[in-house]
Amino acid sequence: MTSPSKGQAENRGGGRPDRPAPADGDGAPNGRDRPGAAQRLSRTGRWRRDGPRSDGASSHGVRGTEHGARGVDDGAHGTWDVRGDEDDPGEGLLRLDGVTVRFRDRVALDAVSLDVAERQTVCVLGPSGSGKSTLLRVVAGLQAADAGQVWLAGRDQAGVPAHRRGVGLMFQDHHLFPQRDVAGNVAFGLRMRRAGRGEVDRAVAELLDLVGLPGAQRRAIAALSGGEQQRVALARALAPRPKLLMLDEPLGQLDRSLRERLVVELRQMFLQLGMTVLAVTHDQGEAFALADRVVVMRDGRIAQVGTPLEVWQRPASEFVARFLGFDNVVAATVQGTSAVTPWGRVLVPVGTSTGRCQLLVRPTGVRLTSADDGLPCLVRARTFRGGLGVSLLLQPEQGPTLEAACSLREAPAEGDQVRVAFSTEDVVVLGGTE
């Protein structure tokens, strides 16, 4: 059988945080002093920092050069550009080595290892209870690991509290401060860092312009729509210019049309700013639109890692395929150029190894045909998918139900008898039975 996609990895690559402070990437709202000064988005659209670094390193000869960020010693201020060398694809900013988290007798993360390169957006996908939110909490410093290490910008984060990690965290339900106006929310992290008022005002104005809310400083949080609150939360998380921005179900509470619009804006913004982003979501469409790499999790382990295209085209297992919404999966045995399945013989891609496997046929590969040798099926249901055409639920004379996709023009009615054939380009060999 064919080997899984190169995106598959051997486990390499709960709950929600209960306090708002790490969402700003600066610290807990306990008033403790923190080093550093204001960060600004320059008029060229690049994040810049003037003054001491928040991680305690000197501004002069910034250590960020070791990780793809360019440091400039101007004798007075250490100014560095998060995007670094435009020709450098970026080195690893975040690394997890064998991270394990246990809650009594339940393993939430099971020896998870993952690398996130600088200026890369990685989305962690998985059903509820798969460990994706626990992974985020461990990186943020909100959950201790029982085993393994977390490295951020080349430094082991063992013992480093959340407010010293230099990460930003944006929650699904925003965690905005209702008693403060928009400006007060966005400026929270900067004020915790003792930034001057002029710098704060400039940074707030530039950030609100960046997220599409120019001039909204004095607006009340209660007067904002859900999408506007999401933009304020993003501006607040970006204000301290975190090394790593983490998003916990960032668009989960928004309606579909707004989610689709914002996910495009977010990706463009992250590319423009050269941000490194780690997001968790259960929505594969959102992940595929936003991410450079996708991590699929199951029961605290990594089931597959790859680009959105790799994961979509070559799911590594039946679990991944079904999680992505593909239900046409059956046990099969490859013999020569075809596989024996409950639906009869199905042609497989050239070079497929013989033996037992799980076979996926995408709905687009189940074609209506008038040929006499097509598989007879009864149309049990049809669902209009708008611009995506029509989804058909078919009951073959033999084997489990099939999902097929076709245009509205050729869609049969419920109760019709049809015949189908399978397109080899939409047949995927998933591997051994689970």
C-alpha positions in Angstrom: 0.0 0.0 0.0 1.1 3.6 -0.4 2.8 5.2 2.5 0.9 8.0 4.3 1.5 11.7 3.3 4.8 13.2 4.2 2.6 15.4 6.5 2.1 12.5 8.8 4.3 12.4 11.9 5.0 10.0 14.7 3.3 12.1 17.4 5.4 15.1 16.4 4.9 18.0 14.4 -9.5 20.6 28.0 -10.2 23.5 29.7 -9.9 27.2 28.8 -7.6 29.6 30.6 -9.4 31.3 33.4 -7.7 34.7 33.6 -7.5 37.5 31.1 -4.0 38.7 31.6 -2.0 36.3 29.3 -4.4 37.3 26.5 -2.4 40.5 26.4 0.9 38.7 26.3 2.1 40.8 29.2 1.1 39.4 32.6 -1.5 38.9 35.2 -3.5 41.9 36.3 -1.9 42.1 39.7 0.0 45.3 39.1 3.5 43.8 39.3 6.1 45.8 37.4 7.3 44.3 34.2 10.4 45.2 32.2 10.1 46.6 28.6 8.6 49.5 26.9 6.0 50.1 24.2 6.0 48.3 20.9 4.8 50.1 17.8 3.6 49.2 14.4 5.7 51.4 12.1 4.2 53.2 9.2 5.8 50.6 6.9 3.6 48.0 8.7 6.4 46.3 10.7 6.3 45.7 14.4 9.2 47.4 16.2 10.3 47.6 19.8 12.2 50.4 21.4 13.8 50.0 24.8 14.7 46.9 26.9 13.4 43.5 25.9 10.6 42.0 27.9 12.5 38.7 28.3 15.3 40.5 30.2 17.9 40.3 27.4 19.8 43.4 26.5 18.5 45.6 23.7 22.0 45.9 22.3 22.9 43.1 19.9 19.5 41.5 20.3 19.6 37.7 20.7 16.6 37.4 18.3 19.2 37.2 15.5 19.7 33.6 16.6 16.1 32.8 15.7 15.7 34.7 12.5 15.0 38.2 13.9 17.4 40.9 13.0 19.0 43.0 15.8 20.3 46.5 15.4 22.5 48.2 18.0 22.0 51.9 17.5 23.8 52.9 20.6 20.7 54.2 22.4 17.8 51.8 21.7 17.8 48.2 20.5 15.4 48.2 17.6 14.5 44.9 15.9 12.1 43.8 13.2 10.1 40.7 13.9 10.1 39.7 10.3 13.9 39.5 10.2 15.6 38.4 7.0 13.0 38.3 4.2 15.0 35.6 2.5 15.2 33.4 5.6 12.2 31.0 5.9 12.5 31.1 9.7 13.9 28.7 12.3 12.1 27.0 15.1 10.5 29.5 17.6 8.5 27.0 19.6 9.5 23.4 20.3 7.6 20.8 22.4 9.6 17.7 23.4 7.6 14.8 24.7 5.1 16.9 26.6 2.8 14.9 28.8 0.0 16.2 31.0 -2.2 13.9 33.3 -5.4 14.8 35.1 -5.6 12.0 37.7 -6.1 8.8 35.7 -6.6 10.6 32.4 -3.8 11.5 30.0 -4.6 14.8 28.3 -1.3 15.0 26.4 0.7 11.9 25.7 4.4 12.6 24.9 3.6 15.3 22.3 6.4 16.7 20.3 5.9 19.6 17.9 8.0 22.3 16.2 6.6 25.7 15.1 8.9 27.8 12.8 9.2 31.6 13.1 6.7 33.5 11.0 4.5 30.4 10.6 0.8 29.9 11.5 0.1 26.5 12.9 -3.5 25.4 13.6 -4.2 22.5 16.0 -7.4 20.6 15.1 -9.2 18.0 17.0 -12.5 17.0 18.6 -13.4 17.9 22.2 -11.1 16.1 24.6 -8.3 15.6 22.1 -5.9 17.8 24.1 -5.6 20.8 21.8 -6.6 23.4 24.5 -4.3 21.7 27.1 -1.4 22.0 24.6 -2.1 25.8 24.3 -2.3 26.2 28.1 1.1 24.4 28.5 2.8 26.7 26.0 1.3 29.7 27.7 2.4 28.6 31.1 -1.1 28.2 32.5 -0.7 24.4 32.9 2.3 22.6 34.2 3.6 19.6 32.2 4.1 16.3 34.0 6.9 15.4 31.6 8.7 16.9 28.6 10.0 20.3 27.8 8.7 23.5 26.2 11.3 25.6 24.4 10.5 29.2 23.2 13.0 31.2 21.2 15.7 28.6 22.3 15.0 28.8 26.0 13.6 26.1 28.2 10.4 27.5 29.7 10.5 25.3 32.8 9.7 27.5 35.8 9.0 30.6 33.6 5.6 32.1 34.7 3.0 33.0 32.1 3.6 36.7 32.3 7.3 36.3 31.6 7.0 34.2 28.5 6.3 37.0 26.0 3.3 35.2 24.5 -0.1 36.6 23.6 -3.3 34.6 24.1 -6.7 35.5 22.6 -9.7 33.6 23.9 -12.9 32.5 22.2 -15.0 34.7 24.4 -12.6 37.6 24.3 -12.2 38.3 28.0 -12.4 42.0 27.4 -12.8 44.4 30.4 -16.4 45.7 30.2 -15.7 48.6 32.5 -13.0 50.0 30.1 -13.5 51.5 26.7 -11.8 50.1 23.6 -8.6 52.1 24.2 -8.4 51.0 27.8 -8.6 47.4 26.7 -6.1 47.6 23.9 -3.7 49.6 26.1 -3.9 47.3 29.1 -0.7 45.3 28.3 1.3 48.4 27.4 0.4 50.2 30.7 1.3 47.1 32.7 4.8 47.6 31.1 4.9 51.2 32.2 4.9 52.6 28.7 4.5 56.4 28.3 1.1 57.8 27.6 2.2 59.2 24.2 3.5 55.9 23.1 0.4 54.1 24.3 -1.9 56.5 22.5 0.1 56.1 19.3 0.2 52.3 19.6 -3.5 52.1 20.3 -4.4 54.2 17.3 -2.2 52.2 15.0 -3.5 48.9 16.2 -7.1 49.9 15.9 -6.4 51.0 12.4 -4.6 47.7 11.7 -7.6 45.6 12.8 -10.2 47.7 11.0 -11.5 49.9 13.9 -10.0 53.3 13.2 -11.1 56.0 15.7 -12.9 53.5 18.0 -10.9 54.4 21.1 -13.8 55.8 23.2 -16.4 53.3 22.3 -17.8 51.1 25.0 -17.3 47.4 24.8 -21.0 46.7 25.3 -21.8 48.7 22.2 -19.6 46.6 20.0 -20.7 43.7 17.8 -19.2 40.3 18.2 -16.9 40.8 15.3 -15.8 44.2 16.6 -15.1 42.7 20.1 -13.0 40.0 18.4 -10.9 42.8 16.7 -10.4 44.6 19.9 -9.3 41.3 21.6 -6.8 40.8 18.7 -5.4 44.4 19.0 -5.0 43.9 22.8 -3.1 40.6 22.2 -0.9 42.2 19.6 -0.1 45.4 21.6 2.8 44.0 23.7 4.3 42.6 20.4 4.5 39.0 21.7 7.0 36.5 20.4 4.2 34.0 19.8 0.5 34.7 19.4 -1.9 32.0 20.5 -5.6 31.8 19.6 -8.1 29.6 21.4 -11.1 29.0 19.1 -10.7 32.6 17.9 -13.8 32.7 15.7 -16.0 30.2 17.4 -18.7 32.6 18.6 -19.1 34.4 15.3 -21.6 33.7 12.5 -20.4 31.8 9.4 -20.2 34.7 7.0 -18.3 36.9 9.5 -15.9 33.9 10.3 -15.1 33.4 6.7 -14.4 37.1 6.2 -12.3 37.5 9.3 -10.2 34.4 8.7 -9.0 35.9 5.4 -8.2 39.2 7.2 -6.3 37.4 10.0 -4.1 35.5 7.6 -3.3 38.6 5.6 -2.5 40.4 8.8 -0.2 37.7 10.2 1.7 37.6 6.9 2.1 41.3 6.9 3.4 41.4 10.5 5.5 38.3 10.2 3.7 36.9 13.3 4.3 33.4 14.6 0.8 32.0 15.5 -0.4 28.8 17.2 -4.2 28.4 17.1 -6.5 25.7 18.2 -9.9 25.1 16.6 -12.4 22.3 15.9 -13.3 23.8 12.5 -11.2 22.3 9.7 -12.4 25.0 7.2 -11.1 27.7 9.5 -7.8 25.9 10.1 -7.2 25.2 6.4 -7.9 28.9 5.5 -5.7 30.3 8.2 -2.7 27.8 8.6 0.6 27.1 7.0 0.6 23.8 8.8 -2.2 21.8 10.4 -1.9 19.5 13.4 -4.7 16.9 13.9 -4.9 15.6 17.4 -6.7 12.5 18.9 -6.8 11.4 22.5 -3.8 13.5 23.5 -1.6 12.4 20.6 -0.8 13.9 17.2 -2.5 11.9 14.5 -1.1 13.9 11.5 0.9 17.0 10.7 1.1 18.6 7.3 0.1 21.5 5.1 -3.6 22.0 4.7 -3.4 20.5 1.2 -1.4 17.5 2.4 -3.8 16.7 5.2 -6.9 17.2 2.9 -5.6 15.2 0.0 -3.9 12.4 2.0 -5.5 11.8 5.4 -3.2 9.5 7.4 -5.9 7.4 9.0 -9.6 6.6 9.1 -9.9 8.9 12.2 -8.4 11.9 10.3 -10.5 11.2 7.3 -13.7 11.0 9.3 -12.8 14.1 11.4 -12.4 16.0 8.1 -15.9 15.0 7.2 -15.2 12.1 4.8 -17.6 9.2 5.5 -16.9 7.0 2.5 -14.3 4.9 4.3 -14.3 1.1 4.2 -12.0 -1.8 4.9 -10.5 -3.1 1.7 -7.8 -5.4 0.2 -5.7 -4.2 -2.6 -5.1 -6.8 -5.3 -3.1 -5.5 -8.3 -4.6 -2.3 -9.7 -7.8 -2.4 -7.7 -9.2 -3.0 -4.3 -11.9 -5.4 -3.1 -14.4 -3.4 -1.1 -18.0 -3.8 0.1 -19.0 -1.7 -3.0 -17.2 -4.1 -5.3 -13.8 -3.6 -7.0 -12.5 0.0 -7.0 -9.5 1.1 -9.0 -6.6 2.4 -6.8 -3.8 4.9 -7.6 -0.8 3.5 -9.6 1.9 2.1 -7.3 -0.4 1.2 -4.4 1.0 -1.8 -2.4 -1.1 -4.9 -2.1 -2.7 -6.0 1.2 -5.3 -4.9 3.7 -6.0 -1.2 4.1 -8.7 1.4 4.8 -10.0 3.0 1.6 -11.4 6.5 1.3 -13.5 7.6 -1.7 -14.1 11.4 -1.6 -17.7 12.4 -2.4 -16.4 14.2 -5.5 -15.1 10.8 -6.7 -18.5 9.1 -6.6 -19.8 9.9 -10.1 -23.3 9.3 -11.5 -23.0 7.2 -14.6 -25.3 5.6 -17.2 -23.0 2.7 -17.7 -24.5 -0.8 -17.1 -21.5 -1.8 -14.9 -22.1 1.1 -12.5 -23.0 0.3 -8.9 -26.8 0.5 -8.4 -27.9 2.9 -5.7 -31.1 4.4 -4.2 -31.1 8.1 -3.6 -32.0 8.3 0.1 -31.5 12.1 0.5 -30.2 15.2 -1.3 -29.0 18.4 0.3 -28.5 21.7 -1.5 -25.0 23.1 -0.7 -25.3 26.5 -2.4 -22.3 27.2 -4.6 -20.9 23.7 -3.8 -23.8 22.0 -5.6 -25.8 19.1 -4.2 -24.8 16.4 -1.7 -26.4 13.0 -2.2 -26.8 10.2 0.3 -26.9 6.9 -1.6 -27.8 3.4 -0.5 -26.0 0.9 -2.7 -27.4 -2.6 -3.3 -24.4 -3.8 -1.5 -22.2 -2.1 1.1 -22.6 0.9 3.4 -24.1 4.2 2.4 -22.2 6.5 0.0 -22.0 10.3 0.0 -21.7 11.8 -3.5 -21.4 15.3 -4.8 -22.8 16.6 -8.0 -24.1 19.8 -9.7 -27.7 21.0 -9.2 -28.4 20.4 -12.9 -27.6 16.6 -12.8 -28.8 15.9 -9.2 -31.5 13.2 -9.1 -34.6 13.3 -6.9 -34.9 11.5 -3.6 -36.1 7.9 -4.3 -34.5 7.7 -7.7 -32.5 4.7 -8.8 -29.0 5.6 -10.1 -25.7 4.0 -10.9 -22.3 5.3 -9.8 -18.7 4.8 -10.6 -15.5 5.8 -8.7 -12.8 8.2 -9.9 -9.4 6.9 -9.2 -8.0 10.4 -8.5 -10.4 10.7 -5.5 -9.5 7.3 -4.0 -7.1 7.4 -1.1 -5.5 4.4 0.6 -5.3 5.3 4.3 -3.3 2.4 5.7 -4.0 -0.5 8.0 -7.3 -1.0 9.9 -7.6 1.0 13.2 
